[in-house]
Amino acid sequence: MSEHLPLGRWVDQFVHYILDKHGNSFDSFGNAISWFAEFIEHGLQVLPLWLLMGFFIVLGIWRVGFKFALFTVVSFFVIYNTGFWDQTIVTLGLTISSTLISLALGIPVGVWAAKSKRVAMVVRPILDLMQTMPAFVYLIPAAMMFGLGRVPGILSTVIFAMPPAVRLTALGIRQVNNEIVEAGQAFGCTGWQLLYKVQFPNALPSIMAGINQTIMMALSMVIIASMVGAGGLGNDVLASIQRLDIGLGFESGLSVVLLAIILDRITESFGRTPEAGKVQRFFRLRKWFRKSPALATG
């Protein structure tokens, strides 16, 4: 730490001051986060293997297509038969809980930033700091405040993964056509009705892109959070680094990649506009028609 401008010392003193004055509040908050994460994780663990796999397969067929559903089947087969299914469920639970908290905080802030230029000016540098600060730095104060375990891992993940939800929500709402907004106002929409019935539906592709990026960043940070005892596949990745075990690192890393692809493709599909989906279905139908000998000759 620099002696000329001791920012690090000031931050360290500030964190210790907060711990001394509000330690009990942090304990209560940490218990609430832990209960929420355990509820989601145990809910996923209670589900039978075939039911959880069937859910993702049906969702993949509905949103993406049969080829992706086949990829999902192969991915789950690989994860299960390499022995990483339980760790994958823990990682999925941590990702879901972190994402839900990130969205619960990020989307309202994004709406607020879209409505107020002053809020946008204040929020933008904070988001820049959250995105550019090395991910490992978040683990230090989180571990000091909440100890080791899933709570500091989830909170550091929320800080790291929330910016895309804020940015793309604000961007989507700002880009809604003014004529559509004026039409809603002309029909007598209140502020809330205008937001939920006019602006939100039209900004949905951008908002879903933010959700998609939030999930991807949460998954990547959850792996890093294994350094403070968050659990899941991150423990195996960390163990492979400590032991220089290439096989363990490849298998655990492959499980992370397969899970990330599944979540990415499914959430990405919800961000497509209806018009784009209709165009894609039209071209698929035309391609199928041309390939069918019976229909082509008829």
N, C-alpha and C positions, 0 to 999 in steps of 0.2 A: 504494500500500500504506500502511496506517495505521501511524503511528509509536507510537501508544498500545498497540496489540496487533498486533505484526508477524507475523501468522500466515502471510501470503504469503512473507515472508522466511524463516521457519522451514521452510516446505514446500520452497522453492527450495534452501535449504542441504541439506535432507534428500535431495532428488533428486540433487544434485551429489555428495553423500557416497556414495550408493549407486553412482553411475556410476564414481566413483574406485575404490571397493573391489571392486565386482563387475561391472565392465565386460565381462570375458571371459565370465562366466556369461550375461549378457544377450545377447551375440553368439551363443552356442550355442543359447540358447532361441529367439532370433529366426530362426536358420537352420532350426530344426526346424519352426517355424510356417510359414516361407516354403516349405519343401519340401512340407508338408502341403497348403497352399493351391495351389501349383503343380501338385501331383498331381491334385487335383480339377479345377482349371481346364483342364489339358491333357487330362484324361479327357473332359471335356465337349466340348472343341474337336475331339478326334479323331472323335467320333461324327458320322455323316452328318446333314445337316439333316433329311432325311425320317425318320430313325430317332428323333431326339430329339422331333420334332413328333409322330410316331406314338405315342411313349410317353405324352406328356401328353394326347393325344386319347383314347387307350384308357383311361388313368387317369381322365380326365374323364367318359367314358361310364360307367365302372364305378362311380365314387363319387358323381357328381352327376347326370348325365343327358345326353341327346342335345343339348338346347339349349345346355348349357354347353360340350359338345364342339364345337359349331358356333361358339360364341364364341371358343374356343381357336384354331380354324382361322383365323378372321378376324383375331384378335390377332397370331398369328405371321405371317400374310400382311402385315399393316400394318408390323410391326417389320422384317421382311425387306426389304420394298420401300421403306421409308424409309431403308435403309442402316445400321440400328443393330443388326443381328443379332450381329455379332462383339462389340460392346460389351455387348450384353445377356447373352451367354454369360459374359463376364468378370464382370459383376455377379452373375449367378446363381452362378458358382463362388465368389465372395467371400461371398455370402449363405449358401451351403451350408456352407462351411468355418467361418464365424463361428458359424452356428447349431449345428453339431455340437460345437464347442468349448464353446459356452454350455450346451448340454444335458448334455454330459459332466461339466461342473462343477456346473450348476444343479440337476439332478434328484437327485444324491446329497445335496447340501446341503439340498434340500427334504425329502427323506426323513429326514435327521438332525434337521432342525428340527421335523418332525412327531412325532418320537419323544422329543425332549427339549425341555422348556419353557425351560431355560437357554440352549440353543443358539438357540431362536426369539427370545429376548429380545436376544441379541447380534446375530443376523443381521438382525432387522427394521430397526434404524436404519441399518445399512450399506446395505441395499437401498433405503431411503428416500433416502440420499445418492446412490446410483448412479442412481436414477431422476430425481431432481430437479435434479441438477447439470447445467448447460447442456452439451450434447453437444460443443460446440467445445472445452471445457476439457480433455476427455480426450485430445484430439489433441496438446496441448502436451507433457506428460511422455512420452507414447508416442513422439513424434517425437524428443525428446531422447535417449531410451534406445535406440531402434532405428533412428534415421535416417528418411529418407523412403522411401516404398514401400508395399507391401501389408501388411507386418507391423504397423506402428503403426495402420493402418486396421483390421485385423482385431482387434487387441487392444482398441482403443477401442470397437469394435462389440460385442465380447464383454461388456465392462463395462456398456455401455448396454442390451444386449438380454437379459442373463441374469436380471434380477429376476423377470419373469413366470414363468419356468420354476421358480424357487425357490418363489415364493409359491403358485402354483396346484398344484404338486406337494404341498406341505405341506398346503394346504387340502383337496385331494382325499383324501389319506390320513387326515387327521383326521376327515373327514366320513363315512368308511366306517362302516356300521352296527355297533355293538358286538356285536350278536347274531351277526353273520356272523363277526366276529373270534373270539368265544368258541366258536363252532362249530368253527372251524379249530383252535383250541387243544385242544378236546375230542377231536378226531380225531388229536391227537398231532403237529401241525405244529411244526417247528422255527421259529426266528425268521426265517430266510431263506425257508423254504417259506411261512410266513404272509404275508410281504411280497410275494413274487412270484406266489403262487397265489391269494391271497385279497384282500389290500389293493390291489395294483397293478391287477388287472382291474376291481375296483369303483371305483377312483379314476381309471380311464382317461379318461372324459370331461373331467374337470378337468385332467388332465395334458396331454391333447391340446390343450385350450384354451390352456394355457401354452406349448406348442410353437408353436401358431399365432401367438400374440402375439410370441413370441421371433423367429419368422421375419419378421414384419412390422416389428418394431423393428430387426432386423438389416438388412433391406433399406433402411429409411430412413436408418440410420446409415452404411451403405456408400456412399450417395450423398454424404453430408457428408464422408466420409473421403477423397474425391477431393482435398481441400485438402492432404493430405499425400502425394499420389501413389499412392493405392490403385488408380486406374484404373477402367475400365468406363464406364457411362452417366454417372456423376458428373462425369467430365472434360468431357463435352459440356454438362451442366447448368452447370458452373462457367464454361466458355468462353462460353456464351450470356449469363451475367450480366456477364462482363468486357467482352464486345463489345456488350451491349445488343441481342442478336440474338433477336428474339421468335420467329422461325420455328424456329431451332435449339432454343431453350428449349422450345417447344411439342412438337416432334417427340421430343426426348430425354425430356422429362417424360411424354409419352404412353406411350412404351415402358416407363418405370418403372411407370406406373399399370397398364398391361395385364399386366405380369409380376406385380405385386403382387396383382391380382385373381385370376389363375390360381393362384398359390401359396396365397392365402387360402382360396379356395373348396375346393380339394382337401384341404388340411390340416384345414379346419373339418369336412369330412365324416367324418374319422376319429374325431372327438370325439362323434359322435352315438351315443346308446345304441341297442342292437339293437331294443329295444321301440319307440323312436321311429321307426326305419327301417321296421319292420313296419307301423306305423300309417300312415306316409306312403305306403308301397306299396299298402296297402289302399285308401286314399282315391283314389290315382291310378287303380287298377284299377276302382273303382266309377265314377269320373268317365268313364273310357274306355268302360265298359259302357253308361252312359247316353247317351253321344254316338254309339254305334254303332247305326245304324238296324236292321241285320239282327238283332243280338242283342236290341235293345229290343223289336222286334215279335215275336220268337220267344219 
